[in-house]
């Protein structure tokens, strides 16, 4: 119980949910968790894993695709 009290006391400035909701800010983690899940499912399926090097390359390809920079990856210099 004390550990939980200390945790919440140390994060009190982040717990003003009513004020955040009044500003129209999302107060739940559902949107973030959903985005993470969607991104993860694009990269791998259950039981599959990437090396650190492989995921860096995969991230670069995904970001280039999402932001319209794919042609720059394939340009011939």
C-alpha positions as a LaTeX table, in Angstrom:
\begin{tabular}{lrrr}
\hline
Residue & $x$ (\AA) & $y$ (\AA) & $z$ (\AA) \\
\hline
Unk1 & 0.00 & 0.00 & 0.00 \\
Unk2 & 2.81 & 2.40 & 0.85 \\
Unk3 & 4.49 & 1.72 & $-2.49$ \\
Unk4 & 1.28 & 2.65 & $-4.31$ \\
Unk5 & 0.84 & 5.79 & $-2.22$ \\
Unk6 & 4.40 & 6.87 & $-3.01$ \\
Unk7 & 3.85 & 6.17 & $-6.69$ \\
Unk8 & 0.70 & 8.31 & $-6.83$ \\
Unk9 & 2.17 & 11.06 & $-4.66$ \\
Unk10 & 5.15 & 11.34 & $-7.00$ \\
Unk11 & 2.85 & 11.73 & $-9.99$ \\
Unk12 & 0.16 & 13.96 & $-8.52$ \\
Unk13 & 0.71 & 16.65 & $-11.16$ \\
Unk14 & $-0.29$ & 14.13 & $-13.84$ \\
Unk15 & $-3.54$ & 13.11 & $-12.17$ \\
Unk16 & $-5.73$ & 16.14 & $-12.89$ \\
Unk17 & $-8.09$ & 14.17 & $-15.12$ \\
Unk18 & $-11.06$ & 16.54 & $-14.83$ \\
Unk19 & $-8.98$ & 19.52 & $-15.95$ \\
Unk20 & $-7.52$ & 17.56 & $-18.86$ \\
Unk21 & $-10.93$ & 16.29 & $-19.93$ \\
Unk22 & $-12.29$ & 19.85 & $-19.78$ \\
Unk23 & $-9.58$ & 20.87 & $-22.27$ \\
Unk24 & $-10.67$ & 18.07 & $-24.56$ \\
Unk25 & $-7.52$ & 16.03 & $-24.01$ \\
Unk26 & $-7.85$ & 12.24 & $-23.93$ \\
Unk27 & $-7.49$ & 10.91 & $-20.39$ \\
Unk28 & $-7.40$ & 7.20 & $-21.13$ \\
Unk29 & $-4.63$ & 5.09 & $-22.55$ \\
Unk30 & $-6.87$ & 3.28 & $-25.03$ \\
Unk31 & $-5.91$ & 5.38 & $-28.05$ \\
Unk32 & $-2.20$ & 4.96 & $-27.38$ \\
Unk33 & $-2.53$ & 1.25 & $-26.72$ \\
Unk34 & $-4.53$ & 0.83 & $-29.92$ \\
Unk35 & $-1.91$ & 2.68 & $-31.97$ \\
Unk36 & 0.86 & 0.56 & $-30.46$ \\
Unk37 & $-1.07$ & $-2.61$ & $-31.19$ \\
Unk38 & $-1.71$ & $-1.61$ & $-34.80$ \\
Unk39 & 1.93 & $-0.79$ & $-35.32$ \\
Unk40 & 3.07 & $-4.01$ & $-33.67$ \\
Unk41 & 0.76 & $-6.11$ & $-35.86$ \\
Unk42 & 2.30 & $-4.52$ & $-38.95$ \\
Unk43 & 5.76 & $-5.51$ & $-37.79$ \\
Unk44 & 5.20 & $-8.96$ & $-36.42$ \\
Unk45 & 2.73 & $-11.59$ & $-35.49$ \\
Unk46 & 2.57 & $-13.49$ & $-32.20$ \\
Unk47 & 5.69 & $-15.57$ & $-31.72$ \\
Unk48 & 7.74 & $-13.65$ & $-34.28$ \\
Unk49 & 10.64 & $-11.43$ & $-33.26$ \\
Unk50 & 13.00 & $-8.97$ & $-34.94$ \\
Unk51 & 16.64 & $-8.32$ & $-34.21$ \\
Unk52 & 17.46 & $-4.76$ & $-33.12$ \\
Unk53 & 19.10 & $-4.11$ & $-36.48$ \\
Unk54 & 16.16 & $-5.57$ & $-38.36$ \\
Unk55 & 13.57 & $-3.51$ & $-36.51$ \\
Unk56 & 15.58 & $-0.31$ & $-37.14$ \\
Unk57 & 15.50 & $-1.05$ & $-40.86$ \\
Unk58 & 11.83 & $-1.97$ & $-40.71$ \\
Unk59 & 11.03 & 1.26 & $-38.84$ \\
Unk60 & 12.86 & 3.30 & $-41.47$ \\
Unk61 & 10.88 & 1.66 & $-44.25$ \\
Unk62 & 7.57 & 2.13 & $-42.45$ \\
Unk63 & 8.25 & 5.80 & $-41.65$ \\
Unk64 & 9.31 & 6.50 & $-45.23$ \\
Unk65 & 6.14 & 4.85 & $-46.51$ \\
Unk66 & 3.88 & 6.73 & $-44.11$ \\
Unk67 & 5.43 & 10.11 & $-44.88$ \\
Unk68 & 5.78 & 9.75 & $-48.64$ \\
Unk69 & 9.57 & 9.43 & $-48.74$ \\
Unk70 & 9.73 & 5.93 & $-50.17$ \\
Unk71 & 11.14 & 7.09 & $-53.50$ \\
Unk72 & 14.16 & 8.55 & $-51.70$ \\
Unk73 & 15.04 & 5.10 & $-50.38$ \\
Unk74 & 15.19 & 3.65 & $-53.87$ \\
Unk75 & 16.84 & 6.54 & $-55.72$ \\
Unk76 & 19.89 & 5.68 & $-57.74$ \\
Unk77 & 22.82 & 8.02 & $-57.12$ \\
\hline
\end{tabular}
